[in-house]
Amino acid sequence: MKKVIGVVLSVLFCPLFFLGCWWFWFQMLTTPAPLLAAALSYALGTALYFLWAGKALSRWTGLGRASLCLWMLLLGYPLCWGAMLLCFPALPLSSVLIIQILIITAVIAGTWAIIAVVCLLARQLLRLLRTPPAVVGRRAKNALLALWRVASMGLLVGSLACLWVGGQGYFTLRPAETYADRGVHTFVARSVYPTSETVRSGSRQRTRIVYKLEYKSKNGQYKYTERVPAESIGKEYIREKRSQERRVLSIPEEKKYITVAPEYTPESYVQSQRRRFLTMFGASAAYLTGAAAVFIWRRQRDEPSITATE
């Protein structure tokens, strides 16, 4: 019976406190972002309730904090929006409201995540302060070694990738003589469109939708595209008639062209690309050589020495 009472109290606290935060920020105070303030207040209030009352209820009812948290999340939080719709029937159940609910939920979840990380760090710090220095040093050393093993594998894969990209880019780079300078042109944002992009993650690959903003030169002869975070941002740039200065370098033998920063010439552009690929190749080669030398040295050090016997 005690467990039921504890769960009911915790679940009912969520919608009541949610309505209180909403009414307080929208009716009592004037703030430029009442929606955000109400969401942050609710997240902080429920977190304090969970930390303080959760401990007391767990002692009184014997109910674990994890179970109490699940009840508050799975039943208490949906009741918040149910109570909101009952108390404010004028709210239209539309796509705008659903988007606002998702935004508020993301803010609340992010705040809870930050509080959880801070609490875990504080708990680990207190545990660390109570641990003898010798044990702390040993655990820190083991943690650093485990972190280095993971980081070294990432560095190895990254170095191999940079070595390949740098070498391939350097040897396939066109000479400056193949480019014809068509001068600096002003490009104005004209249209935004979605396109698919393939992303590789290890052995997996997935396709995602990205948005490209297309610029056109004032004479309409050349185009230039760049990626934008969202379609709305691209449309805003179009309304603002955002413009950029770009130098056009054509490749007559292939009937193609590229656009670069206006300060580049064909010679300086090729030189900058060559330096970039050489830096990638040289840094990757130096790291791989050093890693191989350390690996060989460790192998020789760990091998048992063989002494000649008569």
Secondary structure, DSSP 4 states (H G I P E B T S, - for coil): -HHHHHHHHHHHHHHHHHHHHHHIIIII---S-HHHHHHHHHHHHHHHHHHHHHHHHHHHH---HHHHHHHIIIIIHHHHHHHHHHH-TTS--SHHHHHHHHHHHHHHHHHHHHHHHHHHHHHHHHHHHTS-HHHHHHHHHHHHHHHHHHHHHHHHHHHHHHHHHHHHHHHTPPPGGG-EEEEEEEEEEEEEEEEEEEEEETTEEEEEEEEEEEEEETTSS-EEEEEES-HHHHHHHHHHT-EEEEEEEEETTTTEEEEE-TT--HHHHHHHHHHHHHHHHHHHHHHHHHHHHHHHHHHHHHSPP-----
